[in-house]
């Protein structure tokens, strides 16, 4: 069976106790000018199992994990489940707090038709600073080789970060993108190697996924006319004193471990290694530590976080995905 042209499966991941957010997102997605033909909800260890009802021509189902698999495991589960159904040509991915504007899906489909075959269309998020910078810079390009977290001492010495020429036309390239708002053609997912890696659990798993998709020839572009809005507070928004959210004493240190471990692991796979990579990582960690110390004046806390950060970096840089090692 060949999937119908522009038959869109909607995939939404939810967890915890967020049914109030999930329902708003589903209602907005179904009531747009173009609606998905089917819906799959991933219940990622919700406190109460998600209840789904098919609504007219839109079939809906739920796949449940009794434990929270993280974003990587949850989206891997959902996409693998969807691939068992041959009836869709594209999957539209939304987080459970990504509220699509009216006409969002229609705009994504129209935009995608103007791109090269098998390109990925990404919805715009004008409430997010990084998306506004993306538009202003004319695209998001691969980080400088051997940089860490896109930080490079070479750029620092030059007094600027890497600049790239603004592309012509409305197609703004994205080197890395999050799950929420992506319209992905089925062909990009047929190879199991192009599903999210469950081992990464949280943090930079979407960057790893988008990098592998791009490496396989499925490139992403921002659609400025299709917008979504986050209706839940962004992670790290609680830190308003100038500290780095990852290094702040208000943050669970395990988040620091997994974020830095995964980033180093990804950059190792991208070929970033050696003394320059180590130097850039050390300086980035030092700058984040200093920034947080100046904001929170907690020297013992910062020393602990710095040790965790460096060990996390060394673990990922060695190609290992060790779990939290501090008990």
ZADO-1210 file (C-alpha; in nm, 4 decimals, padded with zeros to 6 digits):
<atoms>
<atom x="00.0000" y="00.0000" z="00.0000" code="UNK" pos="1"/>
<atom x="00.1393" y="00.3367" z="-00.1030" code="UNK" pos="2"/>
<atom x="00.0695" y="00.6315" z="00.1295" code="UNK" pos="3"/>
<atom x="-00.1562" y="00.9010" z="-00.0130" code="UNK" pos="4"/>
<atom x="00.0096" y="01.2280" z="-00.1059" code="UNK" pos="5"/>
<atom x="00.0125" y="01.4732" z="00.1885" code="UNK" pos="6"/>
<atom x="-00.1549" y="01.2276" z="00.4265" code="UNK" pos="7"/>
<atom x="-00.0224" y="01.3544" z="00.7561" code="UNK" pos="8"/>
<atom x="00.0077" y="01.1622" z="01.0810" code="UNK" pos="9"/>
<atom x="00.0275" y="01.3824" z="01.3902" code="UNK" pos="10"/>
<atom x="00.2625" y="01.2590" z="01.6642" code="UNK" pos="11"/>
<atom x="00.2412" y="01.4152" z="02.0103" code="UNK" pos="12"/>
<atom x="00.4512" y="01.3189" z="02.3129" code="UNK" pos="13"/>
<atom x="00.3176" y="01.3818" z="02.6638" code="UNK" pos="14"/>
<atom x="00.4279" y="01.2924" z="03.0165" code="UNK" pos="15"/>
<atom x="00.3576" y="01.3650" z="03.3808" code="UNK" pos="16"/>
<atom x="00.0235" y="01.5378" z="03.4388" code="UNK" pos="17"/>
<atom x="-00.0157" y="01.7600" z="03.1338" code="UNK" pos="18"/>
<atom x="-00.3526" y="01.6566" z="02.9926" code="UNK" pos="19"/>
<atom x="-00.4721" y="02.0186" z="03.0072" code="UNK" pos="20"/>
<atom x="-00.1914" y="02.1210" z="02.7713" code="UNK" pos="21"/>
<atom x="-00.2278" y="01.8166" z="02.5494" code="UNK" pos="22"/>
<atom x="-00.5973" y="01.8776" z="02.4872" code="UNK" pos="23"/>
<atom x="-00.5404" y="02.2358" z="02.3771" code="UNK" pos="24"/>
<atom x="-00.2711" y="02.1247" z="02.1318" code="UNK" pos="25"/>
<atom x="-00.4876" y="01.8448" z="01.9875" code="UNK" pos="26"/>
<atom x="-00.7876" y="02.0753" z="01.9470" code="UNK" pos="27"/>
<atom x="-00.5799" y="02.3355" z="01.7640" code="UNK" pos="28"/>
<atom x="-00.4166" y="02.0755" z="01.5370" code="UNK" pos="29"/>
<atom x="-00.7489" y="01.9136" z="01.4436" code="UNK" pos="30"/>
<atom x="-00.9326" y="02.2401" z="01.3836" code="UNK" pos="31"/>
<atom x="-00.6878" y="02.3939" z="01.1397" code="UNK" pos="32"/>
<atom x="-00.7606" y="02.4679" z="00.7760" code="UNK" pos="33"/>
<atom x="-00.5841" y="02.1386" z="00.6948" code="UNK" pos="34"/>
<atom x="-00.6047" y="01.8640" z="00.9559" code="UNK" pos="35"/>
<atom x="-00.3952" y="01.5503" z="01.0048" code="UNK" pos="36"/>
<atom x="-00.5492" y="01.2249" z="00.8852" code="UNK" pos="37"/>
<atom x="-00.4458" y="01.0352" z="01.1992" code="UNK" pos="38"/>
<atom x="-00.3110" y="01.1045" z="01.5469" code="UNK" pos="39"/>
<atom x="-00.0731" y="00.9041" z="01.7624" code="UNK" pos="40"/>
<atom x="-00.0150" y="01.0105" z="02.1219" code="UNK" pos="41"/>
<atom x="00.2840" y="00.8750" z="02.3125" code="UNK" pos="42"/>
<atom x="00.1963" y="00.8436" z="02.6804" code="UNK" pos="43"/>
<atom x="00.5469" y="00.8685" z="02.8230" code="UNK" pos="44"/>
<atom x="00.4829" y="00.7452" z="03.1764" code="UNK" pos="45"/>
<atom x="00.1921" y="00.9819" z="03.2486" code="UNK" pos="46"/>
<atom x="00.0549" y="00.9761" z="03.6025" code="UNK" pos="47"/>
<atom x="-00.2855" y="00.8829" z="03.4607" code="UNK" pos="48"/>
<atom x="-00.3049" y="00.6872" z="03.1303" code="UNK" pos="49"/>
<atom x="-00.4079" y="00.9071" z="02.8379" code="UNK" pos="50"/>
<atom x="-00.7583" y="00.8490" z="02.7046" code="UNK" pos="51"/>
<atom x="-00.8067" y="00.8986" z="02.3306" code="UNK" pos="52"/>
<atom x="-01.1175" y="00.9174" z="02.1141" code="UNK" pos="53"/>
<atom x="-01.1333" y="00.9123" z="01.7365" code="UNK" pos="54"/>
<atom x="-01.3022" y="01.2213" z="01.6037" code="UNK" pos="55"/>
<atom x="-01.4854" y="01.1813" z="01.2737" code="UNK" pos="56"/>
<atom x="-01.2434" y="01.1251" z="00.9879" code="UNK" pos="57"/>
<atom x="-00.9373" y="01.1547" z="01.2142" code="UNK" pos="58"/>
<atom x="-00.8367" y="00.8248" z="01.3726" code="UNK" pos="59"/>
<atom x="-00.6529" y="00.8505" z="01.7046" code="UNK" pos="60"/>
<atom x="-00.4621" y="00.6024" z="01.9150" code="UNK" pos="61"/>
<atom x="-00.2191" y="00.5999" z="02.2046" code="UNK" pos="62"/>
<atom x="00.0936" y="00.4007" z="02.2772" code="UNK" pos="63"/>
<atom x="00.1951" y="00.3941" z="02.6439" code="UNK" pos="64"/>
<atom x="00.5237" y="00.3456" z="02.8239" code="UNK" pos="65"/>
<atom x="00.4878" y="00.2708" z="03.1931" code="UNK" pos="66"/>
<atom x="00.8076" y="00.4632" z="03.2614" code="UNK" pos="67"/>
<atom x="00.9300" y="00.7940" z="03.1217" code="UNK" pos="68"/>
<atom x="01.1713" y="00.7125" z="02.8378" code="UNK" pos="69"/>
<atom x="01.2818" y="01.0723" z="02.7954" code="UNK" pos="70"/>
<atom x="01.2238" y="01.2675" z="02.4758" code="UNK" pos="71"/>
<atom x="01.4584" y="01.0425" z="02.2765" code="UNK" pos="72"/>
<atom x="01.2966" y="00.7180" z="02.3874" code="UNK" pos="73"/>
<atom x="00.9448" y="00.8564" z="02.3667" code="UNK" pos="74"/>
<atom x="00.9783" y="00.9855" z="02.0120" code="UNK" pos="75"/>
<atom x="01.1637" y="00.6706" z="01.9071" code="UNK" pos="76"/>
<atom x="00.8695" y="00.4661" z="02.0375" code="UNK" pos="77"/>
<atom x="00.6147" y="00.6827" z="01.8580" code="UNK" pos="78"/>
<atom x="00.7926" y="00.6975" z="01.5234" code="UNK" pos="79"/>
<atom x="00.8610" y="00.3232" z="01.5247" code="UNK" pos="80"/>
<atom x="00.4912" y="00.2633" z="01.5954" code="UNK" pos="81"/>
<atom x="00.3866" y="00.4951" z="01.3139" code="UNK" pos="82"/>
<atom x="00.6111" y="00.3165" z="01.0648" code="UNK" pos="83"/>
<atom x="00.3974" y="00.0052" z="01.1142" code="UNK" pos="84"/>
<atom x="00.1161" y="00.1954" z="00.9398" code="UNK" pos="85"/>
<atom x="00.1814" y="00.2513" z="00.5670" code="UNK" pos="86"/>
<atom x="-00.0994" y="00.5025" z="00.5104" code="UNK" pos="87"/>
<atom x="00.0787" y="00.8332" z="00.5804" code="UNK" pos="88"/>
<atom x="00.3288" y="01.0322" z="00.3754" code="UNK" pos="89"/>
<atom x="00.4428" y="01.2837" z="00.6391" code="UNK" pos="90"/>
<atom x="00.4559" y="01.2997" z="01.0163" code="UNK" pos="91"/>
<atom x="00.3927" y="01.6282" z="01.1958" code="UNK" pos="92"/>
<atom x="00.5600" y="01.6274" z="01.5365" code="UNK" pos="93"/>
<atom x="00.4427" y="01.8401" z="01.8272" code="UNK" pos="94"/>
<atom x="00.5340" y="01.8533" z="02.1945" code="UNK" pos="95"/>
<atom x="00.2340" y="01.8589" z="02.4258" code="UNK" pos="96"/>
<atom x="00.2812" y="02.2329" z="02.4833" code="UNK" pos="97"/>
<atom x="00.3305" y="02.3349" z="02.1171" code="UNK" pos="98"/>
<atom x="00.0109" y="02.5211" z="02.0256" code="UNK" pos="99"/>
<atom x="-00.0076" y="02.5530" z="01.6450" code="UNK" pos="100"/>
<atom x="-00.1543" y="02.8685" z="01.4953" code="UNK" pos="101"/>
<atom x="-00.4493" y="02.8406" z="01.2599" code="UNK" pos="102"/>
<atom x="-00.3312" y="02.7169" z="00.9212" code="UNK" pos="103"/>
<atom x="00.0055" y="02.5964" z="01.0532" code="UNK" pos="104"/>
<atom x="-00.0075" y="02.2547" z="00.8883" code="UNK" pos="105"/>
<atom x="-00.1361" y="02.3954" z="00.5609" code="UNK" pos="106"/>
<atom x="00.1500" y="02.6456" z="00.5523" code="UNK" pos="107"/>
<atom x="00.4071" y="02.3741" z="00.6273" code="UNK" pos="108"/>
<atom x="00.2787" y="02.1527" z="00.3461" code="UNK" pos="109"/>
<atom x="00.2734" y="02.4415" z="00.0984" code="UNK" pos="110"/>
<atom x="00.6234" y="02.5472" z="00.2012" code="UNK" pos="111"/>
<atom x="00.7585" y="02.1943" z="00.1730" code="UNK" pos="112"/>
<atom x="00.6327" y="02.1625" z="-00.1846" code="UNK" pos="113"/>
<atom x="00.8654" y="02.4462" z="-00.2824" code="UNK" pos="114"/>
<atom x="01.1729" y="02.2774" z="-00.1344" code="UNK" pos="115"/>
<atom x="01.3948" y="02.0057" z="-00.2720" code="UNK" pos="116"/>
<atom x="01.2503" y="01.6558" z="-00.2525" code="UNK" pos="117"/>
<atom x="01.2452" y="01.5013" z="00.0948" code="UNK" pos="118"/>
<atom x="01.3260" y="01.8259" z="00.2742" code="UNK" pos="119"/>
<atom x="01.1986" y="01.8811" z="00.6270" code="UNK" pos="120"/>
<atom x="00.9835" y="02.1863" z="00.7052" code="UNK" pos="121"/>
<atom x="01.0091" y="02.3399" z="01.0524" code="UNK" pos="122"/>
<atom x="00.7436" y="02.5650" z="01.2060" code="UNK" pos="123"/>
<atom x="00.8544" y="02.9065" z="01.3291" code="UNK" pos="124"/>
<atom x="00.8468" y="02.9915" z="01.7008" code="UNK" pos="125"/>
<atom x="00.8575" y="03.3714" z="01.7199" code="UNK" pos="126"/>
<atom x="00.8306" y="03.3592" z="02.1012" code="UNK" pos="127"/>
<atom x="01.1755" y="03.1980" z="02.1199" code="UNK" pos="128"/>
<atom x="01.4886" y="03.4139" z="02.1042" code="UNK" pos="129"/>
<atom x="01.6904" y="03.1508" z="01.9161" code="UNK" pos="130"/>
<atom x="01.4344" y="03.1446" z="01.6351" code="UNK" pos="131"/>
<atom x="01.4418" y="03.5226" z="01.6008" code="UNK" pos="132"/>
<atom x="01.8216" y="03.5069" z="01.5785" code="UNK" pos="133"/>
<atom x="01.7906" y="03.2318" z="01.3201" code="UNK" pos="134"/>
<atom x="01.5760" y="03.4560" z="01.0996" code="UNK" pos="135"/>
<atom x="01.8023" y="03.7559" z="01.1554" code="UNK" pos="136"/>
<atom x="02.1156" y="03.5562" z="01.0668" code="UNK" pos="137"/>
<atom x="01.9571" y="03.3984" z="00.7600" code="UNK" pos="138"/>
<atom x="02.0151" y="03.0419" z="00.8752" code="UNK" pos="139"/>
<atom x="02.1751" y="02.8084" z="01.1240" code="UNK" pos="140"/>
<atom x="02.5000" y="02.6576" z="01.0050" code="UNK" pos="141"/>
<atom x="02.7260" y="02.3766" z="01.1285" code="UNK" pos="142"/>
<atom x="02.9417" y="02.4772" z="01.4274" code="UNK" pos="143"/>
<atom x="03.3074" y="02.5464" z="01.3717" code="UNK" pos="144"/>
<atom x="03.5091" y="02.2221" z="01.3789" code="UNK" pos="145"/>
<atom x="03.6397" y="02.1370" z="01.7272" code="UNK" pos="146"/>
<atom x="03.4165" y="02.3968" z="01.8943" code="UNK" pos="147"/>
<atom x="03.2170" y="02.2948" z="02.2014" code="UNK" pos="148"/>
<atom x="02.8538" y="02.4015" z="02.2435" code="UNK" pos="149"/>
<atom x="02.9215" y="02.6212" z="01.9347" code="UNK" pos="150"/>
<atom x="03.1881" y="02.8045" z="02.1390" code="UNK" pos="151"/>
<atom x="03.5359" y="02.8444" z="01.9909" code="UNK" pos="152"/>
<atom x="03.8331" y="03.0303" z="02.1317" code="UNK" pos="153"/>
<atom x="03.9184" y="03.1248" z="01.7744" code="UNK" pos="154"/>
<atom x="03.5898" y="03.3137" z="01.7492" code="UNK" pos="155"/>
<atom x="03.6435" y="03.4672" z="02.0923" code="UNK" pos="156"/>
<atom x="03.9849" y="03.6022" z="01.9942" code="UNK" pos="157"/>
<atom x="03.8315" y="03.7526" z="01.6828" code="UNK" pos="158"/>
<atom x="03.5668" y="03.9177" z="01.8924" code="UNK" pos="159"/>
<atom x="03.2758" y="03.7543" z="01.7106" code="UNK" pos="160"/>
<atom x="03.1102" y="03.4240" z="01.6451" code="UNK" pos="161"/>
<atom x="03.1129" y="03.2521" z="01.3129" code="UNK" pos="162"/>
<atom x="02.9208" y="03.4331" z="01.0431" code="UNK" pos="163"/>
<atom x="02.7905" y="03.2838" z="00.7245" code="UNK" pos="164"/>
<atom x="02.6466" y="03.4498" z="00.4155" code="UNK" pos="165"/>
<atom x="02.2726" y="03.4965" z="00.4232" code="UNK" pos="166"/>
<atom x="02.1091" y="03.2621" z="00.1704" code="UNK" pos="167"/>
<atom x="01.8856" y="03.4076" z="-00.0962" code="UNK" pos="168"/>
<atom x="01.5111" y="03.3420" z="-00.0973" code="UNK" pos="169"/>
<atom x="01.2829" y="03.2442" z="00.1897" code="UNK" pos="170"/>
<atom x="01.4320" y="02.9009" z="00.2648" code="UNK" pos="171"/>
<atom x="01.6239" y="02.9450" z="00.5891" code="UNK" pos="172"/>
<atom x="01.8424" y="02.6384" z="00.6562" code="UNK" pos="173"/>
<atom x="01.8520" y="02.4774" z="01.0000" code="UNK" pos="174"/>
<atom x="02.1473" y="02.2622" z="01.0952" code="UNK" pos="175"/>
<atom x="01.9756" y="02.1339" z="01.4110" code="UNK" pos="176"/>
<atom x="01.6145" y="02.1477" z="01.5242" code="UNK" pos="177"/>
<atom x="01.3869" y="02.0282" z="01.8010" code="UNK" pos="178"/>
<atom x="01.1107" y="01.7750" z="01.7547" code="UNK" pos="179"/>
<atom x="00.8233" y="02.0174" z="01.8050" code="UNK" pos="180"/>
<atom x="00.6946" y="02.1725" z="01.4842" code="UNK" pos="181"/>
<atom x="00.8798" y="01.9482" z="01.2375" code="UNK" pos="182"/>
<atom x="00.7015" y="01.8104" z="00.9294" code="UNK" pos="183"/>
<atom x="00.9070" y="01.5082" z="00.8256" code="UNK" pos="184"/>
<atom x="00.8584" y="01.2999" z="00.5088" code="UNK" pos="185"/>
<atom x="00.8205" y="00.9269" z="00.5578" code="UNK" pos="186"/>
<atom x="01.1278" y="00.8564" z="00.3457" code="UNK" pos="187"/>
<atom x="01.3490" y="01.0187" z="00.6101" code="UNK" pos="188"/>
<atom x="01.2430" y="00.7611" z="00.8689" code="UNK" pos="189"/>
<atom x="01.2350" y="00.4373" z="00.6724" code="UNK" pos="190"/>
<atom x="01.5925" y="00.3615" z="00.7734" code="UNK" pos="191"/>
<atom x="01.5907" y="00.2753" z="01.1425" code="UNK" pos="192"/>
<atom x="01.9217" y="00.4596" z="01.1792" code="UNK" pos="193"/>
<atom x="01.7310" y="00.7860" z="01.1351" code="UNK" pos="194"/>
<atom x="01.5127" y="00.7464" z="01.4438" code="UNK" pos="195"/>
<atom x="01.6007" y="00.9265" z="01.7697" code="UNK" pos="196"/>
<atom x="01.8587" y="00.7417" z="01.9786" code="UNK" pos="197"/>
<atom x="01.6938" y="00.6247" z="02.3057" code="UNK" pos="198"/>
<atom x="02.0321" y="00.6028" z="02.4802" code="UNK" pos="199"/>
<atom x="02.0532" y="00.9827" z="02.4928" code="UNK" pos="200"/>
<atom x="01.7316" y="01.0068" z="02.6978" code="UNK" pos="201"/>
<atom x="01.7267" y="01.3879" z="02.7320" code="UNK" pos="202"/>
<atom x="01.9290" y="01.6834" z="02.6016" code="UNK" pos="203"/>
<atom x="02.0850" y="01.7148" z="02.2566" code="UNK" pos="204"/>
<atom x="01.9020" y="01.4002" z="02.1414" code="UNK" pos="205"/>
<atom x="01.7139" y="01.6209" z="01.8947" code="UNK" pos="206"/>
<atom x="02.0430" y="01.7729" z="01.7742" code="UNK" pos="207"/>
<atom x="02.1862" y="01.4246" z="01.7217" code="UNK" pos="208"/>
<atom x="01.8702" y="01.3181" z="01.5367" code="UNK" pos="209"/>
<atom x="01.8642" y="01.6220" z="01.3083" code="UNK" pos="210"/>
<atom x="02.2380" y="01.5905" z="01.2393" code="UNK" pos="211"/>
<atom x="02.1931" y="01.2284" z="01.1300" code="UNK" pos="212"/>
<atom x="01.8953" y="01.3208" z="00.9124" code="UNK" pos="213"/>
<atom x="02.1013" y="01.5914" z="00.7446" code="UNK" pos="214"/>
<atom x="02.3904" y="01.3506" z="00.6968" code="UNK" pos="215"/>
<atom x="02.1462" y="01.1134" z="00.5234" code="UNK" pos="216"/>
<atom x="02.0401" y="01.3928" z="00.2862" code="UNK" pos="217"/>
<atom x="01.7222" y="01.5160" z="00.4580" code="UNK" pos="218"/>
<atom x="01.7810" y="01.8838" z="00.5240" code="UNK" pos="219"/>
<atom x="01.5600" y="02.1153" z="00.7295" code="UNK" pos="220"/>
<atom x="01.4315" y="02.4646" z="00.6528" code="UNK" pos="221"/>
<atom x="01.2367" y="02.7130" z="00.8612" code="UNK" pos="222"/>
<atom x="00.8874" y="02.8101" z="00.7439" code="UNK" pos="223"/>
<atom x="00.8239" y="03.1597" z="00.8767" code="UNK" pos="224"/>
<atom x="00.4527" y="03.1593" z="00.7913" code="UNK" pos="225"/>
<atom x="00.3726" y="02.8472" z="00.9983" code="UNK" pos="226"/>
<atom x="00.3928" y="02.9303" z="01.3670" code="UNK" pos="227"/>
<atom x="00.3548" y="02.7541" z="01.6981" code="UNK" pos="228"/>
<atom x="00.3538" y="02.8950" z="02.0499" code="UNK" pos="229"/>
<atom x="00.4826" y="02.7305" z="02.3658" code="UNK" pos="230"/>
<atom x="00.2007" y="02.7381" z="02.6223" code="UNK" pos="231"/>
<atom x="00.4173" y="02.6092" z="02.9073" code="UNK" pos="232"/>
<atom x="00.7121" y="02.7909" z="03.0611" code="UNK" pos="233"/>
<atom x="01.0430" y="02.7014" z="02.8896" code="UNK" pos="234"/>
<atom x="01.2951" y="02.4959" z="03.0831" code="UNK" pos="235"/>
<atom x="01.5443" y="02.7178" z="03.2603" code="UNK" pos="236"/>
<atom x="01.3039" y="03.0111" z="03.2707" code="UNK" pos="237"/>
<atom x="01.3127" y="02.9988" z="03.6514" code="UNK" pos="238"/>
<atom x="01.6749" y="03.1226" z="03.6509" code="UNK" pos="239"/>
<atom x="01.6563" y="03.5007" z="03.6223" code="UNK" pos="240"/>
<atom x="01.9713" y="03.6080" z="03.8046" code="UNK" pos="241"/>
<atom x="02.2120" y="03.5737" z="03.5111" code="UNK" pos="242"/>
<atom x="02.3363" y="03.2277" z="03.6082" code="UNK" pos="243"/>
<atom x="02.3630" y="02.9473" z="03.3552" code="UNK" pos="244"/>
<atom x="02.0494" y="02.7322" z="03.4044" code="UNK" pos="245"/>
<atom x="02.2582" y="02.4135" z="03.3882" code="UNK" pos="246"/>
<atom x="02.5123" y="02.5318" z="03.6468" code="UNK" pos="247"/>
<atom x="02.2635" y="02.7028" z="03.8781" code="UNK" pos="248"/>
<atom x="02.2109" y="02.5632" z="04.2289" code="UNK" pos="249"/>
<atom x="01.8386" y="02.5599" z="04.1463" code="UNK" pos="250"/>
<atom x="01.8905" y="02.2848" z="03.8857" code="UNK" pos="251"/>
<atom x="01.9158" y="01.9120" z="03.9450" code="UNK" pos="252"/>
<atom x="02.2867" y="01.8366" z="03.8768" code="UNK" pos="253"/>
<atom x="02.1891" y="01.5273" z="03.6770" code="UNK" pos="254"/>
<atom x="02.0608" y="01.7619" z="03.4071" code="UNK" pos="255"/>
<atom x="02.4089" y="01.9105" z="03.3847" code="UNK" pos="256"/>
<atom x="02.5614" y="01.5631" z="03.3564" code="UNK" pos="257"/>
<atom x="02.3387" y="01.4359" z="03.0767" code="UNK" pos="258"/>
<atom x="02.3425" y="01.7601" z="02.8800" code="UNK" pos="259"/>
<atom x="02.7218" y="01.7934" z="02.8701" code="UNK" pos="260"/>
<atom x="02.7792" y="01.4206" z="02.8263" code="UNK" pos="261"/>
<atom x="02.5438" y="01.4050" z="02.5287" code="UNK" pos="262"/>
<atom x="02.6827" y="01.7175" z="02.3649" code="UNK" pos="263"/>
<atom x="03.0408" y="01.5892" z="02.3872" code="UNK" pos="264"/>
<atom x="02.9298" y="01.2498" z="02.2533" code="UNK" pos="265"/>
<atom x="02.7547" y="01.4149" z="01.9573" code="UNK" pos="266"/>
<atom x="03.0522" y="01.6336" z="01.8743" code="UNK" pos="267"/>
<atom x="03.2825" y="01.3320" z="01.8890" code="UNK" pos="268"/>
<atom x="03.0602" y="01.1638" z="01.6292" code="UNK" pos="269"/>
<atom x="03.0865" y="01.4790" z="01.4193" code="UNK" pos="270"/>
<atom x="03.4650" y="01.4398" z="01.4213" code="UNK" pos="271"/>
<atom x="03.5447" y="01.7058" z="01.6838" code="UNK" pos="272"/>
<atom x="03.8320" y="01.5819" z="01.8988" code="UNK" pos="273"/>
<atom x="04.1788" y="01.6524" z="02.0260" code="UNK" pos="274"/>
<atom x="04.3444" y="01.9417" z="02.2060" code="UNK" pos="275"/>
<atom x="04.1405" y="02.2183" z="02.0403" code="UNK" pos="276"/>
<atom x="03.8143" y="02.0511" z="02.1352" code="UNK" pos="277"/>
<atom x="03.9357" y="02.0011" z="02.4934" code="UNK" pos="278"/>
<atom x="04.0448" y="02.3653" z="02.5156" code="UNK" pos="279"/>
<atom x="03.7147" y="02.4991" z="02.3878" code="UNK" pos="280"/>
<atom x="03.5237" y="02.2745" z="02.6289" code="UNK" pos="281"/>
<atom x="03.7388" y="02.3789" z="02.9242" code="UNK" pos="282"/>
<atom x="03.6928" y="02.7477" z="02.8461" code="UNK" pos="283"/>
<atom x="03.3175" y="02.7096" z="02.7951" code="UNK" pos="284"/>
<atom x="03.2822" y="02.5293" z="03.1293" code="UNK" pos="285"/>
<atom x="03.4977" y="02.7933" z="03.2987" code="UNK" pos="286"/>
<atom x="03.2893" y="03.0778" z="03.1541" code="UNK" pos="287"/>
<atom x="02.9594" y="02.9172" z="03.2588" code="UNK" pos="288"/>
<atom x="03.0991" y="02.8502" z="03.6062" code="UNK" pos="289"/>
<atom x="03.2220" y="03.2096" z="03.6438" code="UNK" pos="290"/>
<atom x="02.8928" y="03.3505" z="03.5201" code="UNK" pos="291"/>
<atom x="02.7004" y="03.1400" z="03.7709" code="UNK" pos="292"/>
<atom x="02.9380" y="03.2186" z="04.0577" code="UNK" pos="293"/>
<atom x="02.8975" y="03.5921" z="03.9991" code="UNK" pos="294"/>
<atom x="02.5197" y="03.5511" z="04.0028" code="UNK" pos="295"/>
<atom x="02.4834" y="03.3141" z="04.2985" code="UNK" pos="296"/>
<atom x="02.8027" y="03.3570" z="04.5059" code="UNK" pos="297"/>
<atom x="02.8144" y="02.9917" z="04.6042" code="UNK" pos="298"/>
<atom x="03.1773" y="02.8733" z="04.5661" code="UNK" pos="299"/>
<atom x="03.1288" y="02.5185" z="04.6987" code="UNK" pos="300"/>
<atom x="02.8327" y="02.4675" z="04.4689" code="UNK" pos="301"/>
<atom x="03.0238" y="02.5940" z="04.1668" code="UNK" pos="302"/>
<atom x="03.3255" y="02.3746" z="04.2389" code="UNK" pos="303"/>
<atom x="03.0975" y="02.0707" z="04.2536" code="UNK" pos="304"/>
<atom x="02.9188" y="02.1663" z="03.9321" code="UNK" pos="305"/>
<atom x="03.2490" y="02.2307" z="03.7549" code="UNK" pos="306"/>
<atom x="03.3789" y="01.8848" z="03.8484" code="UNK" pos="307"/>
<atom x="03.0549" y="01.7254" z="03.7273" code="UNK" pos="308"/>
<atom x="03.0699" y="01.9229" z="03.4019" code="UNK" pos="309"/>
<atom x="03.4299" y="01.8287" z="03.3220" code="UNK" pos="310"/>
<atom x="03.3727" y="01.4604" z="03.3997" code="UNK" pos="311"/>
<atom x="03.0580" y="01.4626" z="03.1862" code="UNK" pos="312"/>
<atom x="03.2509" y="01.6171" z="02.8987" code="UNK" pos="313"/>
<atom x="03.5341" y="01.3635" z="02.9266" code="UNK" pos="314"/>
<atom x="03.2851" y="01.0756" z="02.9343" code="UNK" pos="315"/>
<atom x="03.1032" y="01.1811" z="02.6183" code="UNK" pos="316"/>
<atom x="03.4258" y="01.2790" z="02.4455" code="UNK" pos="317"/>
<atom x="03.5512" y="00.9237" z="02.5063" code="UNK" pos="318"/>
<atom x="03.2474" y="00.7881" z="02.3231" code="UNK" pos="319"/>
<atom x="03.0716" y="00.6621" z="02.6350" code="UNK" pos="320"/>
<atom x="02.7167" y="00.7212" z="02.7540" code="UNK" pos="321"/>
<atom x="02.7668" y="00.6322" z="03.1191" code="UNK" pos="322"/>
<atom x="02.4736" y="00.6962" z="03.3554" code="UNK" pos="323"/>
<atom x="02.4867" y="00.9446" z="03.6423" code="UNK" pos="324"/>
<atom x="02.7915" y="00.8244" z="03.8424" code="UNK" pos="325"/>
<atom x="02.7543" y="01.0083" z="04.1717" code="UNK" pos="326"/>
<atom x="02.5033" y="00.7916" z="04.3569" code="UNK" pos="327"/>
</atoms>
